[in-house]
């Protein structure tokens, strides 16, 4: 089989790592196309080098733009690549603009599309990711779901016959890197100045348009983090930095200490060193769960409902509306009792993905 993986944004590179490793253990040809949606070294290059991913075979270099411009640029740049390569599968990841563009380009050329991380839903139509994932699921041929909940969503939308439970490839990579961090194979993470890793601290990220793009809201969220009694290490995404600059908001306020986005192993090490996570990222909610740190999510809903059901994650959509001591008590609450189980699989999802793609290709889709 010849498989083309289309990636472009940071969370896709994390998912690509175990997939590329799984394909490398087979005879299949795996071609990596980087759309260039993320182009900063902090968001892209360090993930290839740090996670041992082979360099992309093709780089489209599309860069930033409005949703339409970015999606359209990937779409038009992909057509000649897919036409030339004629793969047996186009594999798209997650829910970014690169995902929907990859799926659309492929499906219109009658190339089979597999969607990794299919079936996730926030049911929040303000999120660009929600449009991307719903549309991608409906145009893909094989839907590789990470959870039972995702399988139920796909069945509810009439897509059960294309859906297969693969498990979550983020477990594969997160647990592998956790073990390497614990074995001392990586240097200590570069935490923002003012954070002492031997003292309790919270690790925070914030990048969703709904939290960053409205100056009043961004200012209010930062103000509430600034008043926390525990130091906050804010690994600032370029979107956050650029929006804060444009709005004239200082990110470094009170107890908030600002640093750069972290490479993956540093992120895992930072979560392990922290007493908890405060975020609006999808991936980080789950990484906190897998690394057994409590998470507080600044969003009204989550796709990763298992993290909430097991008590490891609490949704606080508007932290600035809570009294400071109430917010402090939430972000430093005790870890929940009880075994959360393994709702995201056993860390062998990438192997399942390869097997499911082989079976489908061999016509054993009903096996
Ligand atoms: C994208 C994904 C989001 C994912 C996130 C992870 C979409 C719609 N969103 O959001 O699902 O959680 O990646 O990081 O695809 N920028 C840089 N350097 C870069 C990349 C972006 O400075 O390397 C700036 C851009 O100029 C832009 C902003 O960051 O202002 C947003 O970038 P974009 O890729 O459009 O979306 P993200 O917010 O990163």
Boltz pocket constraint, residues with backbone or C-beta under 6 A from the ligand:
constraints:
  - pocket:
      binder: B
      contacts: [[A, 9], [A, 10], [A, 11], [A, 37], [A, 38], [A, 39], [A, 40], [A, 41], [A, 43], [A, 64], [A, 65], [A, 70], [A, 95], [A, 96], [A, 97], [A, 98], [A, 128], [A, 129], [A, 207], [A, 237], [A, 238], [A, 239], [A, 242], [A, 282]]
      max_distance: 6.0
